Structures are given as structure tokens and as C-alpha cells.
Amino acid sequence: MQLSAIPAVQPSAPVTSNDPVVQVRSICKTYGDIEALRNIDLEFSRGKLTTLLGPSGCGKTTLLKIIAGLVPANSGEIRVNGRAVTGPGPERAFVFQDFALMPWATVMRNVAFGLELRGVNAAERKRVATRYIEEVGLAGFEEKYPHELSGGMRQRVGIARAFAVNADVLLLDEPFSAVDEQNRRKFQEDLLRLVDLEKKTFIFVTHSIEEAVYVSDRIVLLSPRPGRISQVIDPKIDRSASPDDIRRDPGYLDTVEEIWDGLRHYVD
């Protein structure tokens, strides 16, 4: 899978390179009497990938969905490109863990669906969707349905769909968890190319410490419920090295151990 930057739909509002694209201010979330998140304050910049990492139940996916506008916060505010988030918007695209493809629609229709919702004409939808389908390695599968694809192929469809709409913010909820280790490593490498090529804001959720260190410009560690920011780590990784060299680099290995030391006492 080799992805490249392709203009499709213009971003919703211009943002200068020094401004945070996403601002999270004092976010709190409860479900009944369960406090999921408490006083989360974060900023996310253009061209960077931030990973939300922590033990199960710490609110990683909840925070991602609040930023997406899919789940309301009880208090606090999310701003994207300076505008308050009140629901889903075209400046944000979500890649779900379980693919969330339309089972009755072909690969082409699934990838082009976001463009269709935006009123993009059929010829342009096909042009953009075709290019991204080719870029994720699914050329020749345009008329296949999700049930005819492997898990890795279905996830490629989800990724192509997210990038086709040219959103400013890409929200990825454990997108590689359902694929085998070989594909997972390949997807991680492709994700790094995307961050470099697309210059968008990436917010990534994973349970894997190694994955977080490998792909991230910044890692936000959340404490167990209620989720709070316990630590922010900036991995010092030489991205010019080969994937194998990165995974053998002492800085990479030391960062993995640092994070594990911070999380081990939360594990039963």
C-alpha cells in the first residue's frame, strides 16, 4: 500500500501552520454514575500524529469520539480550526476499528460515499475514489463487496474513504487491530508516509506501546478511569532510518520501556 497526497475537497477553513488545529479544553465525560474522562486539556497541530495510549477503560476512544462530534461531552469544549464542535463535520474523518463499511455497497461506493454526501459530482467522486483505491493497493477490487474482502483489505477501504474527503483531521480508532502482524507493520509504515505527505492532523488510538512509539510524534498517556492525562512523551525517533533500524534503535526501545514502566502498575 503506497499512499500519496491528492487534493479532493478543500479544507473547511484556513489555519496557519503555527495554530493548533484541534483544541481540547477541560473535557469531562460521564456515563450515568461512571466518570470516563476528567479535565482533559490538549492541543493537536497540523502535520503531526498524536497517539492516545492507556489501559483499557481509560477513555481513549471516548475522547476520540468527542473530538469527532459523535459523542457529547458533559462539560468542556472542542474547537477545530477555531470553531466549536457541536457534532460531526467535514473537517474531520474517522477510521473505525471495525471498518464500519456499508455491506451493501461496493468498494468504489464505500470510498466515494463521503464525497457523495458532500455533493461532489459523480465524475469527480469516481476520479478521487479510484486514485485512493489504487493507492491503498485495491485496484481491481472496485466492484467487490466488503464480505468478499479480507480484514486487511476492508481496513484499506476504510482508510481510503477517510482520505478521499481530504479532511483536516484524521481520527483513527485502533485501525490496525484486526489485521495480522505482517499487514500491521506495513500499515504502520504507510501511516508514517501519510503523515509526511498529507500534512494533516492525526489522532490515533492504540493499545500497543510498540505501535505508539513507532508511529507517533507525541504520545499522551491516560490514567485509568476517570481518564486523565498522566504523561506526555515525545519519542525521539530518527524517521530517516529504515523500519527495522527504528525498531532496534536504543531510543525506540528506551521509550517503549519508559511507557511500560508508567503503565505496568495499572495492569492486573
Secondary structure as UniProt FT lines:
FT   TURN            17..18
FT   STRAND          20..31
FT   TURN            32..33
FT   STRAND          34..45
FT   TURN            46..47
FT   STRAND          49..53
FT   TURN            56..57
FT   HELIX           60..68
FT   STRAND          75..80
FT   TURN            81..82
FT   STRAND          83..84
FT   TURN            90..91
FT   STRAND          92..95
FT   TURN            97..98
FT   TURN            103..104
FT   HELIX           107..117
FT   TURN            118..119
FT   HELIX           122..135
FT   TURN            136..137
FT   TURN            139..140
FT   TURN            142..143
FT   HELIX           146..148
FT   HELIX           151..164
FT   TURN            165..166
FT   STRAND          169..173
FT   TURN            175..178
FT   HELIX           181..198
FT   STRAND          201..205
FT   HELIX           209..215
FT   STRAND          218..222
FT   STRAND          229..233
FT   TURN            239..240
FT   HELIX           243..248
FT   HELIX           250..263
FT   HELIX           264..266
//
